[in-house]
Amino acid sequence: MGFPLLREFPKLGVILDMSNAQEIEVSAKDLPLHCPSPEVALWSSHPRVFLDVAKTGHVACPYCGSKYKLKAGEVPSHH
């Protein structure tokens, strides 16, 4: 059993448990992958960080803990 992935937002007085966050499935056309996605409201976002999901097929955002996985059978193209 691992430790929960907790994210603290002191200004809001909130601590979120991200250990049960749902994985977001992405395709090769979504690469290069970055978090937060354009759908996230500006007020609730963090600095943009690019994530290397192609290396292992899975990656988690170091800021918010969002989990991403590459769709099965997807092959990232080289730029």
KAKA-V729875 format. One record per pair of residues at least 24 apart in sequence whose C-alpha atoms are under 10 Angstrom apart, sorted by the first residue. I is the first residue (numbers start at 0). J is the second residue. If there is no record, write none. Layout:
BEGIN
i:j
I:J
I:J
END
This chain:
BEGIN
i:j
4:63
4:64
5:63
5:64
6:61
6:62
6:63
6:64
7:63
15:63
15:64
16:64
17:63
17:64
17:65
17:66
18:64
18:65
18:66
19:64
19:65
19:66
20:59
20:63
20:64
20:65
20:66
20:67
21:64
21:65
21:66
21:67
22:57
22:58
22:59
22:65
22:66
22:67
22:68
22:69
23:57
23:58
23:59
23:65
23:66
23:67
23:68
23:69
23:70
24:56
24:57
24:66
24:67
24:68
24:69
24:70
24:71
25:52
25:56
25:57
25:67
25:68
25:69
25:70
25:71
25:73
26:53
26:68
26:69
26:70
26:71
26:72
26:73
26:74
26:75
27:52
27:53
27:69
27:70
27:72
27:73
27:74
27:75
27:76
28:73
28:74
28:75
28:76
29:69
29:75
30:69
30:75
30:76
31:75
31:78
32:58
32:67
33:60
33:67
34:59
34:60
34:61
34:62
34:63
34:64
34:65
34:66
34:67
35:60
35:62
35:63
35:65
END
